[in-house]
Amino acid sequence: MNDITVEELKAKFDNKEEIILLDVREPIEHQSFNLGGTLIPLGHLINKIDDFEEFKDKEVIVYCRSGKRSATAKSFMIQKGFTNVRNLEGGVLDWIDKGL
């Protein structure tokens, strides 16, 4: 599955699409700014992946600060059988930079 840009994610928000958002940053990052995603830091994802079993075939968008940790999370989720995982390109930094 292709990754997603901040503009595409903003359009999904604007269209009120049902999205599963997963924030893989650390709690302090999530507290300072977040897009409304469920917080599961990347280091904890391995132990929490079963909590998302029901979403294996749904679109899941993972994000972090810049897109690197979420790219790792995406790869891990694909290895665990998730079929529609998308990484937010540029992460929240790009979101903030573009004033979305």
C-alpha positions as CSV (number, residue, x, y, z in Angstrom):
1,M,0.0,0.0,0.0
2,N,1.2,3.5,-0.8
3,D,2.1,5.9,1.9
4,I,0.0,9.0,2.5
5,T,0.8,12.7,2.4
6,V,-0.3,15.2,5.0
7,E,-2.6,16.8,2.4
8,E,-4.3,13.4,1.6
9,L,-4.8,12.8,5.4
10,K,-6.2,16.3,5.8
11,A,-8.7,15.6,3.0
12,K,-9.7,12.4,4.8
13,F,-10.3,14.4,8.0
14,D,-12.3,17.1,6.0
15,N,-14.4,14.4,4.4
16,K,-15.0,12.8,7.8
17,E,-13.7,9.4,6.6
18,E,-13.4,6.7,9.1
19,I,-9.6,6.3,9.7
20,I,-7.6,4.2,12.1
21,L,-4.7,6.4,13.2
22,L,-1.8,5.0,15.1
23,D,0.8,7.4,16.7
24,V,4.1,5.6,17.3
25,R,5.8,8.5,19.1
26,E,6.6,8.8,22.8
27,P,4.0,10.1,25.2
28,I,5.6,13.5,25.7
29,E,5.6,14.0,21.9
30,H,1.9,13.0,21.8
31,Q,1.0,15.4,24.6
32,S,2.6,18.3,22.9
33,F,0.9,17.8,19.5
34,N,-1.1,14.9,18.1
35,L,-3.5,14.2,15.2
36,G,-5.9,12.2,17.4
37,G,-4.3,8.8,16.8
38,T,-4.1,6.0,19.4
39,L,-0.7,6.3,21.1
40,I,1.4,3.1,21.0
41,P,5.1,4.0,21.1
42,L,7.1,2.1,18.6
43,G,9.0,0.2,21.3
44,H,5.7,-1.1,22.7
45,L,4.0,-2.0,19.3
46,I,5.4,-5.6,19.4
47,N,3.5,-6.3,22.6
48,K,0.3,-4.4,21.6
49,I,-0.1,-5.6,18.0
50,D,-2.8,-8.1,18.9
51,D,-4.9,-5.2,20.1
52,F,-5.3,-4.2,16.5
53,E,-6.1,-7.7,15.1
54,E,-9.6,-6.5,14.0
55,F,-8.1,-3.9,11.8
56,K,-5.8,-6.2,9.7
57,D,-7.7,-5.6,6.5
58,K,-8.7,-2.0,7.2
59,E,-6.8,1.1,6.3
60,V,-4.4,2.0,9.2
61,I,-2.4,5.2,9.0
62,V,0.7,5.2,11.2
63,Y,2.6,8.4,12.0
64,C,5.4,9.8,14.1
65,R,7.5,13.0,14.2
66,S,9.1,12.7,10.7
67,G,8.0,9.4,9.2
68,K,10.9,7.2,10.1
69,R,9.5,5.4,13.1
70,S,6.2,5.0,11.4
71,A,7.9,3.5,8.4
72,T,9.4,0.9,10.8
73,A,5.9,0.3,12.3
74,K,4.4,-0.1,8.9
75,S,7.0,-2.8,7.9
76,F,6.4,-4.6,11.2
77,M,2.6,-4.5,10.8
78,I,2.9,-5.8,7.2
79,Q,5.0,-8.7,8.5
80,K,2.2,-9.4,11.0
81,G,-0.4,-9.7,8.3
82,F,-1.8,-6.2,8.0
83,T,-2.8,-5.6,4.4
84,N,-3.6,-1.9,4.3
85,V,-1.0,0.1,6.3
86,R,0.1,3.6,5.2
87,N,2.9,5.7,6.6
88,L,2.3,9.5,7.0
89,E,5.1,10.9,4.8
90,G,7.0,13.6,6.7
91,G,5.1,12.9,9.9
92,V,3.7,15.6,12.2
93,L,6.6,17.9,11.3
94,D,5.3,18.1,7.7
95,W,1.7,18.6,9.0
96,I,2.9,21.6,11.2
97,D,5.2,23.0,8.5
98,K,2.3,23.1,6.0
99,G,0.0,24.7,8.6
100,L,-2.7,22.0,8.4
